[in-house]
Amino acid sequence: MNILAAIKREERKLEKQLGKLQKQLEGVRAAGKALGNSASRELSGIKKRVLSEAGRAKIAKAAKKRWAKVRAQEKKAMK
């Protein structure tokens, strides 16, 4: 009988937790409904950053210069 009573207690406890979670879910859904489409507008309003060809060329040139410096230091260390 003790096992049956323990199972019943556990069942009641889980039903209480289920009720709480359902209330939370309803609250979240209500908040989403209240916001409406504003959340989707925020995501679509973000514009992609564009870099010009000249800007990309400057970045590539600087990177090549940095790597050339690293390679030169490695050659010095090898000697």
MARLUM-172319 format. One record per atom (N, C-alpha, C, CB): residue in one letter; x, y, z. Coordinates in Angstrom, 1 decimal. Last residue first. Glycine has a CB too. Layout:
BEGIN
a, X, Y, Z
...
END
This chain:
BEGIN
k, 67.6, 31.7, -38.5
k, 69.1, 31.9, -38.8
k, 69.9, 31.8, -37.5
k, 69.3, 33.3, -39.4
m, 65.1, 31.6, -37.5
m, 65.6, 30.4, -38.0
m, 67.2, 30.5, -38.2
m, 65.0, 30.0, -39.3
a, 64.5, 34.3, -36.9
a, 64.6, 33.3, -35.8
a, 65.2, 32.0, -36.3
a, 63.2, 33.0, -35.2
k, 64.2, 35.3, -39.5
k, 65.3, 35.8, -38.6
k, 65.5, 34.8, -37.5
k, 64.9, 37.2, -38.0
k, 61.9, 34.0, -40.3
k, 63.2, 33.7, -41.0
k, 64.3, 34.2, -40.2
k, 63.2, 34.5, -42.4
e, 60.0, 35.1, -38.6
e, 60.3, 33.6, -38.5
e, 61.6, 33.3, -39.2
e, 59.1, 32.8, -39.1
q, 60.0, 37.7, -39.5
q, 60.5, 37.4, -38.1
q, 60.8, 36.0, -37.9
q, 59.5, 37.9, -37.1
a, 58.9, 37.3, -42.0
a, 60.2, 37.9, -41.9
a, 60.8, 37.6, -40.5
a, 60.2, 39.4, -42.2
r, 56.3, 36.4, -41.3
r, 57.2, 35.5, -42.0
r, 58.7, 36.0, -41.9
r, 56.8, 35.4, -43.4
v, 55.3, 38.8, -40.1
v, 55.5, 37.6, -39.3
v, 56.4, 36.6, -40.0
v, 54.1, 36.9, -39.2
k, 55.4, 40.5, -42.3
k, 56.2, 40.8, -41.1
k, 56.4, 39.6, -40.3
k, 55.5, 42.0, -40.3
a, 53.5, 39.2, -43.9
a, 54.9, 39.4, -44.4
a, 55.8, 39.7, -43.3
a, 55.0, 40.5, -45.5
w, 51.2, 39.6, -42.4
w, 51.8, 38.2, -42.6
w, 53.2, 38.3, -43.1
w, 50.9, 37.4, -43.5
r, 50.9, 42.4, -42.7
r, 51.1, 41.8, -41.4
r, 51.7, 40.4, -41.5
r, 49.8, 41.7, -40.6
k, 50.5, 42.6, -45.5
k, 51.7, 43.3, -44.8
k, 52.0, 42.7, -43.5
k, 51.4, 44.8, -44.7
k, 48.2, 41.2, -45.8
k, 49.4, 40.7, -46.4
k, 50.6, 41.3, -45.8
k, 49.3, 41.0, -47.9
a, 46.5, 42.9, -44.3
a, 46.7, 41.6, -43.9
a, 48.0, 41.0, -44.5
a, 45.5, 40.7, -44.2
a, 46.6, 45.2, -45.9
a, 47.1, 45.3, -44.6
a, 47.4, 43.9, -44.0
a, 46.1, 46.1, -43.7
k, 45.4, 44.2, -48.3
k, 46.8, 44.7, -48.3
k, 47.4, 44.8, -46.9
k, 46.8, 46.1, -49.0
a, 42.8, 43.7, -47.3
a, 43.7, 42.6, -47.8
a, 45.1, 43.0, -47.8
a, 43.2, 42.2, -49.2
i, 42.0, 46.3, -46.6
i, 42.0, 45.2, -45.6
i, 43.0, 44.1, -46.0
i, 40.6, 44.7, -45.3
k, 42.0, 47.4, -49.2
k, 42.8, 48.0, -48.1
k, 43.0, 47.0, -47.0
k, 42.2, 49.3, -47.5
a, 40.1, 45.9, -50.5
a, 41.4, 45.9, -51.0
a, 42.4, 46.4, -49.9
a, 41.6, 46.8, -52.2
r, 37.8, 46.6, -49.1
r, 38.2, 45.2, -49.1
r, 39.7, 45.1, -49.5
r, 37.4, 44.3, -50.0
g, 37.6, 49.3, -49.9
g, 37.8, 48.9, -48.5
g, 38.3, 47.5, -48.3
g, 36.5, 49.0, -47.7
a, 37.2, 49.0, -52.6
a, 38.4, 49.7, -52.1
a, 38.7, 49.3, -50.6
a, 38.2, 51.2, -52.3
e, 34.7, 47.7, -52.6
e, 35.9, 47.0, -53.2
e, 37.2, 47.7, -52.7
e, 35.9, 47.0, -54.7
s, 32.9, 48.2, -49.5
s, 33.3, 48.6, -50.9
s, 34.5, 47.8, -51.3
s, 33.5, 50.1, -51.1
l, 30.7, 46.3, -47.7
l, 32.0, 46.9, -47.7
l, 32.4, 47.1, -49.2
l, 33.1, 45.9, -47.0
v, 27.7, 46.5, -45.8
v, 28.4, 46.3, -47.1
v, 29.7, 47.0, -47.1
v, 27.5, 46.8, -48.3
r, 25.7, 44.8, -43.5
r, 26.7, 45.8, -43.8
r, 27.5, 45.5, -45.0
r, 27.7, 45.9, -42.6
k, 22.2, 44.5, -43.8
k, 23.5, 43.8, -43.9
k, 24.5, 44.9, -44.2
k, 23.5, 42.7, -45.0
k, 19.9, 45.7, -41.4
k, 20.5, 45.7, -42.7
k, 21.9, 45.1, -42.7
k, 20.5, 47.2, -43.3
i, 17.0, 44.8, -39.7
i, 18.5, 44.8, -39.7
i, 19.0, 44.8, -41.1
i, 19.0, 43.7, -38.8
g, 14.3, 44.4, -40.0
g, 14.8, 45.7, -40.1
g, 16.3, 45.9, -40.1
g, 14.2, 46.6, -39.1
s, 13.6, 41.8, -39.4
s, 13.7, 42.1, -40.8
s, 14.3, 43.5, -41.0
s, 12.4, 42.0, -41.4
l, 13.6, 42.0, -36.5
l, 14.5, 41.1, -37.2
l, 14.7, 41.4, -38.7
l, 14.1, 39.7, -37.1
e, 11.6, 43.8, -36.1
e, 12.9, 44.1, -35.6
e, 13.9, 43.2, -36.3
e, 13.0, 43.9, -34.1
r, 9.3, 42.5, -37.1
r, 9.8, 43.7, -37.8
r, 11.2, 44.1, -37.3
r, 8.9, 44.9, -37.4
s, 9.0, 40.5, -35.3
s, 9.4, 40.1, -36.6
s, 9.9, 41.3, -37.4
s, 8.3, 39.5, -37.4
a, 8.1, 42.0, -33.1
a, 9.3, 41.2, -33.0
a, 9.8, 40.8, -34.4
a, 9.0, 40.0, -32.2
s, 5.7, 43.2, -34.0
s, 6.9, 44.0, -33.7
s, 8.2, 43.3, -33.6
s, 6.7, 44.8, -32.4
n, 3.4, 41.8, -34.4
n, 4.4, 41.6, -35.4
n, 5.7, 42.5, -35.1
n, 3.9, 42.0, -36.8
g, 2.6, 41.3, -31.0
g, 2.2, 41.3, -32.4
g, 3.4, 41.0, -33.3
g, 1.5, 42.5, -32.8
l, 2.7, 41.7, -28.3
l, 3.8, 42.3, -29.1
l, 3.4, 42.3, -30.6
l, 5.1, 41.6, -28.9
a, 0.5, 40.1, -27.6
a, 0.5, 41.6, -27.3
a, 1.6, 42.3, -28.2
a, 0.7, 41.9, -25.8
k, 1.4, 37.6, -28.3
k, 0.3, 38.1, -29.0
k, 0.2, 39.7, -28.8
k, -1.0, 37.5, -28.5
g, 3.5, 37.3, -26.4
g, 3.8, 37.3, -27.8
g, 2.7, 37.9, -28.7
g, 4.1, 35.9, -28.3
a, 2.0, 37.4, -24.1
a, 3.0, 38.4, -24.3
a, 3.3, 38.5, -25.8
a, 4.2, 38.2, -23.4
a, 0.5, 35.1, -24.4
a, -0.2, 36.4, -24.3
a, 0.7, 37.5, -24.6
a, -0.9, 36.5, -22.9
r, 2.5, 33.2, -24.3
r, 1.7, 33.3, -25.5
r, 1.0, 34.7, -25.6
r, 0.7, 32.2, -25.7
v, 3.3, 33.5, -21.7
v, 4.3, 33.8, -22.7
v, 3.5, 34.0, -24.1
v, 5.3, 32.6, -22.9
g, 1.0, 32.8, -20.3
g, 1.5, 34.1, -20.2
g, 2.5, 34.5, -21.3
g, 2.2, 34.2, -18.8
e, 0.8, 30.1, -21.1
e, -0.3, 31.0, -21.5
e, 0.2, 32.5, -21.4
e, -1.5, 30.8, -20.6
l, 3.0, 29.1, -19.8
l, 2.9, 29.1, -21.3
l, 1.9, 30.0, -21.8
l, 2.6, 27.7, -21.7
q, 2.3, 29.5, -17.1
q, 3.5, 30.2, -17.7
q, 3.4, 30.2, -19.2
q, 4.8, 29.5, -17.2
k, 0.2, 27.6, -17.0
k, -0.1, 29.1, -16.8
k, 1.1, 29.9, -17.3
k, -0.2, 29.3, -15.3
q, 1.6, 25.3, -17.5
q, 0.6, 25.7, -18.5
q, 0.2, 27.2, -18.3
q, -0.7, 24.9, -18.3
l, 3.2, 25.2, -15.2
l, 3.8, 25.3, -16.5
l, 2.8, 25.8, -17.6
l, 4.4, 24.0, -17.0
k, 1.2, 24.7, -13.2
k, 2.0, 25.9, -13.2
k, 2.7, 26.2, -14.6
k, 3.1, 25.8, -12.1
g, 0.2, 22.2, -14.1
g, -0.7, 23.4, -14.0
g, 0.1, 24.7, -14.0
g, -1.6, 23.4, -12.8
l, 2.4, 20.7, -13.7
l, 1.9, 20.8, -15.1
l, 1.0, 22.0, -15.1
l, 1.1, 19.6, -15.5
q, 2.7, 20.7, -11.0
q, 3.7, 21.3, -11.8
q, 3.2, 21.6, -13.2
q, 5.0, 20.4, -11.9
k, 0.4, 19.4, -10.3
k, 0.5, 20.7, -9.9
k, 1.6, 21.4, -10.7
k, 0.9, 20.8, -8.4
e, 0.9, 16.9, -11.4
e, -0.2, 17.6, -11.9
e, -0.1, 19.1, -11.5
e, -1.5, 17.0, -11.4
l, 3.1, 16.1, -9.8
l, 3.3, 16.4, -11.2
l, 2.2, 17.1, -11.8
l, 3.5, 15.1, -11.9
k, 1.7, 15.8, -7.3
k, 2.8, 16.7, -7.4
k, 3.1, 17.1, -8.9
k, 4.1, 16.2, -6.8
r, 0.0, 13.7, -8.0
r, -0.6, 15.0, -7.6
r, 0.5, 16.1, -7.7
r, -1.1, 15.0, -6.1
e, 1.9, 11.7, -8.4
e, 1.0, 12.1, -9.5
e, 0.4, 13.4, -9.2
e, -0.1, 11.0, -9.6
e, 3.1, 11.4, -5.9
e, 3.9, 11.9, -7.0
e, 3.0, 12.4, -8.2
e, 4.8, 10.7, -7.5
r, 0.9, 10.4, -4.6
r, 1.5, 11.7, -4.2
r, 2.3, 12.3, -5.3
r, 2.4, 11.5, -2.9
k, 0.6, 7.9, -5.9
k, -0.5, 8.9, -6.0
k, 0.0, 10.3, -5.6
k, -1.6, 8.5, -5.0
i, 3.0, 6.7, -5.2
i, 2.7, 7.0, -6.6
i, 1.6, 8.0, -6.8
i, 2.3, 5.7, -7.4
a, 2.6, 6.4, -2.5
a, 3.7, 7.2, -3.0
a, 3.5, 7.6, -4.4
a, 5.1, 6.5, -2.8
a, 0.5, 4.7, -2.4
a, 0.3, 6.0, -1.9
a, 1.4, 6.9, -2.4
a, 0.3, 6.0, -0.3
l, 1.7, 2.4, -3.5
l, 0.5, 3.0, -4.2
l, 0.3, 4.4, -3.7
l, -0.7, 2.2, -4.0
i, 3.6, 1.9, -1.6
i, 4.0, 2.2, -2.9
i, 2.9, 2.9, -3.7
i, 4.5, 0.9, -3.7
n, 2.0, 1.2, 0.6
n, 2.9, 2.4, 0.7
n, 3.3, 2.8, -0.7
n, 4.1, 2.1, 1.6
m, 0.8, -1.2, 0.0
m, 0.0, 0.0, 0.0
m, 0.9, 1.3, 0.0
m, -0.9, 0.0, 1.2
END
